[in-house]
Amino acid sequence: MSKIKTHRGAAKRFRLTGSGKVVRQHANANHILTKKRPKRKRRLRGTAIATAVDAKLIKRMIPHA
């Protein structure tokens, strides 16, 4: 059987916490920022925990993280 390969795109976008939760960045924070209110941009700066359904798929893509 071949080795399990890490999905490099996912490895650059997600990381795991010590308890195994998946941490992600918020979307919509890169461009066309002039029309977004400062409060919204501040909230988009931080990280978020991925939902359980998404986390299961992400963990499969980054098995060695």
N, C-alpha and C positions, 0 to 999 in steps of 0.2 A: 504494500500500500504506500502511496506517495505521502509526502509531508503535507500538513495543513498550512496553506499560505494565508498570510494576513492581507486583507483588502486595504491597500495603501491609502486610498482615498478616505476610507472610514477611519483609519489610524490617525490621520492628520486632523480630523474633525471632532473626534470623540475621545474621552479618557474615562477611566474607571476610578471611582472613589475607593477608599479602603474597605467599605462595606459591600462593594460590588455594584453600586449604582452607576449609571452612565451619565456623564456630564456633557452638555452641549452648549453651543453659543446660540443666541437668538438670531432669527432671520430678520431681514429688512433693515439692517443697520449699516449698509455699505455705500449706497449711492442714492441720489434723489433725496437728500436729507433736508433740503431747504423747506419743503412743504410739511415736514414732520415737526411737531411741537417739541420744545426742549425736554419736557417731562417724559415724553415717549422715547426720545433718544437716550435719556438717562437710564430708563428701565431696560432698554435693549442692550446696554453696555455689559451687564452682568451675565452670569451663566445660569443655566436651568438644568433640571434633572429630566432626562428623557422618560416618557411614559413606559409602563411595564411592557406593553405590546411591542413598542419600538426597541426597547432595551434588549429584548430577547433576540431580535434580528441583528442588532449591532454587535452584541457579544459573540455571535456566531462569526461575524466578519473580523473581529479583533480577538482571536482566541489566545494570543500570547501576551496581551496587555496586562 
